[in-house]
C-alpha cells in the first residue's frame, strides 16, 4: 500500500511517498532524515500537540491559554479537549493545570498569568 504525506517537521514541506509492506515502511521524497522519522511515526502511531483556552474560575480574566507539554496520541485529542474544561485562578505561566491528562503522560500547562479576583 502506498501513502502520500506532506512532512510538517521543517519549512521544506517535503512530499513523502511511503510504501507499506506488512510491517516494513519505506519512505522516499524526504530532504532530511527527520522526514523518514515523521512518516513512520505518522503511519504507525500519530501524535499531536494541543494548544487551547480554558475557562478560568475566580480569575482576573475569563479564559487562560494552555497547552500540553508533549505530543499525545491523535486519537486522544477530543477526549483531552473534553477534560480541559476549566481552571481556577491564580495561574501562572508553566503551572500544571492537569497532571498526566487521561494517562497520556502529558501535562496541561498554563501559558498565561491570571490572578484571583
N, C-alpha and C positions, 0 to 999 in steps of 0.2 A: 504494500500500500504506500502511496506517495502522498505527501502533505507539503503544502507551501505555507511558509510562515514569514512574517516580517520581524526581524530582530529589533528589539527595543532597548538593548543594552547600551548602545552608544549612538552618536548622531549619524553614523553611516546608514542606518536603517536597511541593512542588507536583506535581500530576498533570499530566504533559505529554502532549499529543496531537501526534504527529509524523506528517506526511504526506510520504511519499517518492514522488517522481515522477521517475524516472531519477536524475539527479544533483542535482536540486532537492529540498531538505528545508525544509519549513515547520513551525514549532513554535508551538503555542498552549497556554495554560494557565499559562505562567510568570509569576511576580510580579516577576522581575528579569531583566536581560539575561543573567546567568550561567546561567539555566535553558535558554535557547536554545543557548548555547555547549555546555553539558553534553549536551543531547540530540544535537546534531550530532556531537560527539566520540564519544558512546556508540554511535551508529549507524554511524559511518564507521571509527573506529579506537579501540575501547575500551581504556582503560588502568586499572591498579590499582596500589596500593602494597602492599607486603608487610611485615609485622612478624612475627617468629618467634623461636625459640630454637635455638641450635646447641650441639652437644656441645663441651665445652671440654677440650682435652688439656693435661695438666700444670697444671691450674688450681686455685685455691682454691675453686672452685665446679664443679659437674658440667656446668652449662649456662650460657650467657650469651645475653642478648637482643640481637637485631639487627633492622635494618630497611633497606629500600632508601632511598636519598636522593632519589629521584624516581620517579614512576609508570613502570611498564613495561607493554608490551602485555599485554592479558589472556591472550592465547594463550601467553605465556611464563611464567605463574605456576608451573605444575608443573615445567617444566624448571629454572627458577631455584631452586625449593624443593629439587629433587634435587641441585643444585650446592651449596647451602648445607647442608653436612653437618657440618662441624666447624671449629673454630678452635683456635689454640694460644695458651696464656697466655704472657705477660701481655697483657691487652687493656684499653683504657681508652675511656671514652665518646668517640665521634667517630672512633675508629680505623677505617680502611678494612680490612675483613676480606677482601673480594674487590673488586678494581677492575674496572669495566666488565663486570659479570657477564653472561656469554653474549652479549657485544657489544650489550647493551641500552642502553648509555650510563649505566646506573645503578650506583652503588657500594653494596655491602653494608657497613653501618657498625655498630659496636658501640654499644649503648645502655646498657651497664652496665660497671662496672670489675671486673676479676678479676685477681688477682696469680698469679704462678707459684709452684707449691709445690715 
